[in-house]
Amino acid sequence: MQRVGIVGLGLLGTAVASRLLKDGVEVTGYDVRAGRAEALVPGGLQVAENTARACAGADAVFTILPSLDSVEEVLRGPSGVLEEAPTGAFIIQMSTISPELARRMGAAATARGYGFLDAPISGTSAMVAAGDCTVLVGSDQAHLDACRPLFAAIARRTVHMGEVGAASLAKLATNLLVALNTAAVAEALVLGTAGGLDKARLLDAWQGTAASSRMMEARGPLMAEGRYPPQMKLDLFMKDLHLMLDEGRRLNVPLPLTGVAERLYAAAADAGRGSEDLASVMTALQGLASQDS
């Protein structure tokens, strides 16, 4: 497990690659946007010009991609991972996708002799870069045991959720909490500041109380400063919200809070905040408060 390929070097893929490089793993990375890989070259990244080169000679190949279509294309498309990775390699799918797609990709990989792991990460890109994150894994136990050293290099915890597809469902449930917690922090700050309270002082008052949360710690300061550099781009997170609602309908589980949150995040995205962090949902709530006043 000393040679790894990574396809997808966005915010999360870059953070994963940096963790593996620091652990001494030989990493070859590819992204359709060539410039994304350059920042990692001083740390030892070998840049591939296509998916096939990223897969060449790899013990494991990570896919960390922004959409369901891109996951399927990179895995099963012409010159994709399931054609180019060495026989017997492990395919580690880390994108947030539907459980159904995870199961379908897992079946395709298994049929071609690969070990497949459904392994999304819980944590912002900044948290992943610091190793302060959790990998949720759906796979055979033997596959997890073989890949555990790679996950240990990336994350503080690795949790086996069950078979392929289980981790993707767990990630949707996890991101549901992220969505609601982030929106709740924003709403509480808007209430407090409307009455004259200072945002930073209010956040400090919540530290260590029953109101505190990781999302308050990670995104509260962004809201207080009114700037939203992306740890998770809102446009990408909208995909996650839609997957949550789709899965709720499939399982006949009402998700009323998630539905309200989706409309708030959509309002921020429609206002041009899509390339910013999802903490920019604060602006949608501020807009509502201004209209009401």
Protein Blocks (a to p, Z undefined) as FASTA:
>chain_A
ZZccdehjafklmmmmmmmmmnopacddddfblmlmmmmmmnopacdfbfklmmgopabd
cdddfbfklmmmmmmmghifklmpcghiacddfbdcdfklmmmmmmmmmmnopacddddd
eddfklmmnopacddddddfklmmmmmmmmmmmpmbdcdfbjehjlmmmmmmmmmmmmmm
mmmmmmmmmmmmmnopafklmmmmmgopakbcfklmmmmmmmmnopacdfbdfklmmmmm
mmmmmmmmmnopacfklmmmmmmmmmmmmnopmmmcfklmmmmmmmmmmmmZZ
